[in-house]
């Protein structure tokens, strides 16, 4: 595995870039996350975001979900004060943005961060009868992502 390339950290969350194919707007990501955690009432939330390749994401997806393909975002809940980790495949995010008429790469990264933070906050769109989907839709409108 390659050595992590730090994107930048604040006091409570860390951004790591473990891919080199797509440039990450680290200041935009930090700004988005700051607004999002405030909006969710978690201004002191501690978590890590890791930007990875499709190959790495496929490995994680196979190991933890038994699905042998990459996915766009995976979330791993933490314990106590630590919310957990969010992994985002920049390659998949790039492909999704390129297939959309309205979605940019940076906007898609924000959407995936939102999705991941909601999972770390305890929401599960597969079991919650649409609660996470409704919150995600409202926050997408608010944060224009």
C-alpha positions as CSV (number, residue, x, y, z in Angstrom):
1,X,0.0,0.0,0.0
2,X,1.3,3.5,-0.7
3,X,2.1,6.0,2.0
4,X,-0.8,8.2,2.9
5,X,-0.6,11.8,1.6
6,X,-2.3,14.1,4.1
7,X,-4.8,16.5,2.6
8,X,-5.1,18.5,5.9
9,X,-6.6,18.1,9.3
10,X,-8.6,20.2,11.7
11,X,-8.9,19.5,15.4
12,X,-11.5,16.8,15.0
13,X,-11.4,15.2,11.6
14,X,-8.6,14.1,9.3
15,X,-8.5,13.9,5.5
16,X,-6.1,11.4,3.9
17,X,-5.4,11.1,0.2
18,X,-4.2,7.6,-0.7
19,X,-4.7,8.1,-4.5
20,X,-3.0,10.3,-7.0
21,X,-5.3,10.2,-10.0
22,X,-7.8,12.9,-9.1
23,X,-7.1,16.2,-7.4
24,X,-9.0,16.8,-4.2
25,X,-10.2,20.4,-3.3
26,X,-9.1,20.0,0.3
27,X,-10.2,23.5,1.3
28,X,-13.6,22.9,-0.2
29,X,-13.9,19.6,1.5
30,X,-13.0,21.1,4.9
31,X,-15.4,23.9,4.4
32,X,-18.2,21.5,3.4
33,X,-17.5,19.2,6.4
34,X,-17.4,22.1,8.9
35,X,-20.9,23.3,7.7
36,X,-22.3,19.8,7.6
37,X,-21.2,18.8,11.1
38,X,-22.6,22.1,12.5
39,X,-25.9,21.4,10.7
40,X,-26.1,17.9,12.1
41,X,-25.4,19.2,15.7
42,X,-22.0,17.4,15.8
43,X,-19.5,20.3,15.8
44,X,-17.1,18.2,17.9
45,X,-17.4,15.1,15.8
46,X,-14.1,13.2,15.3
47,X,-13.8,11.1,12.1
48,X,-11.4,10.4,9.2
49,X,-12.0,10.6,5.5
50,X,-9.8,8.6,3.2
51,X,-9.7,9.1,-0.6
52,X,-8.7,5.8,-2.2
53,X,-8.4,4.1,-5.6
54,X,-11.0,1.7,-7.1
55,X,-8.6,-1.2,-6.4
56,X,-8.4,-0.3,-2.7
57,X,-12.2,0.2,-2.5
58,X,-12.8,-3.1,-4.2
59,X,-10.6,-4.8,-1.6
60,X,-12.4,-3.2,1.3
61,X,-15.8,-3.9,-0.2
62,X,-14.9,-7.6,-0.7
63,X,-13.5,-7.9,2.8
64,X,-16.3,-6.2,4.7
65,X,-19.4,-6.6,2.5
66,X,-18.4,-9.7,0.4
67,X,-19.1,-7.7,-2.8
68,X,-16.3,-8.1,-5.3
69,X,-16.4,-4.7,-7.0
70,X,-15.5,-1.1,-6.1
71,X,-18.2,1.2,-4.6
72,X,-18.3,4.9,-4.2
73,X,-18.3,5.3,-0.4
74,X,-17.9,3.0,2.6
75,X,-18.4,4.0,6.2
76,X,-17.1,2.3,9.3
77,X,-18.6,3.4,12.5
78,X,-16.3,4.1,15.4
79,X,-16.7,3.9,19.2
80,X,-17.4,6.4,21.9
81,X,-16.3,9.9,20.8
82,X,-14.9,8.8,17.5
83,X,-17.6,8.7,14.8
84,X,-15.5,6.5,12.4
85,X,-14.0,6.4,9.0
86,X,-15.3,7.2,5.5
87,X,-13.6,5.8,2.5
88,X,-14.3,7.4,-0.9
89,X,-13.2,6.0,-4.2
90,X,-12.2,9.0,-6.3
91,X,-12.2,6.9,-9.5
92,X,-15.8,5.9,-9.0
93,X,-16.8,9.4,-8.0
94,X,-15.1,10.8,-11.1
95,X,-16.9,8.2,-13.3
96,X,-20.3,9.1,-11.7
97,X,-19.7,12.8,-12.3
98,X,-18.7,12.3,-15.9
99,X,-21.9,10.3,-16.5
100,X,-24.0,13.1,-15.1
101,X,-25.1,16.2,-16.9
102,X,-25.3,18.3,-13.7
103,X,-22.9,16.7,-11.2
104,X,-19.3,17.9,-11.0
105,X,-16.5,15.8,-9.4
106,X,-16.3,18.2,-6.4
107,X,-20.1,18.2,-5.9
108,X,-20.1,14.4,-6.0
109,X,-17.4,14.2,-3.4
110,X,-19.6,16.4,-1.2
111,X,-22.6,14.1,-1.8
112,X,-20.5,11.1,-0.8
113,X,-19.2,12.8,2.3
114,X,-22.8,13.7,3.3
115,X,-23.9,10.1,2.7
116,X,-20.9,8.8,4.8
117,X,-21.5,11.2,7.7
118,X,-25.1,10.1,7.9
119,X,-24.1,6.5,8.1
120,X,-21.5,7.3,10.8
121,X,-24.3,9.2,12.6
122,X,-26.4,6.0,12.8
123,X,-28.6,6.2,9.8
124,X,-29.1,3.3,7.4
125,X,-31.1,3.7,4.2
126,X,-31.4,0.0,3.9
127,X,-33.4,-0.4,7.1
128,X,-34.9,2.9,8.2
129,X,-38.0,3.3,6.0
130,X,-36.7,6.3,4.1
131,X,-35.6,8.4,7.1
132,X,-32.0,8.7,5.9
133,X,-33.0,9.4,2.3
134,X,-35.3,12.3,3.4
135,X,-32.5,13.8,5.6
136,X,-30.0,13.4,2.8
137,X,-32.3,15.0,0.3
138,X,-32.9,18.0,2.6
139,X,-29.2,18.4,3.2
140,X,-28.3,18.1,-0.5
141,X,-30.6,21.0,-1.2
142,X,-29.3,23.1,1.7
143,X,-25.6,22.5,0.7
144,X,-26.3,22.5,-3.0
145,X,-24.8,19.1,-3.6
